[in-house]
Amino acid sequence: MHDDAPSRVRTRTVVLAPGEVHPHVEDEWRGAVVVVDAGRIELCCAAGGSRTFGTGSVLWFTGLNLVRVRNPGRDEAVFRGITRGPP
């Protein structure tokens, strides 16, 4: 079945150079499923803990008390947020 309706999915892609940090703003990722497309990202929370996720990881950034996302690797890191768009 072919659907000619406009896409109801929005994506936002972030590319981080090695060592680069992206400040986390909760509202920018609300309702998004996040996919790591390339490299590795480190999620850093306000309490000081962190976890690293690699290519193919599927994440949720909301409600984790994150303060930043960092590329801990030697290669470029690419992650993408996918949300539903307006009907």
Secondary structure, DSSP 8 states (H G I E B T S, - for coil): ----S---EEEEEEEE-TT-EEE--HHHHTT-EEEEEESEEEEEETTS-EEEEETT-EE--TTS-EEEEE--SSS-EEEEEEEE---
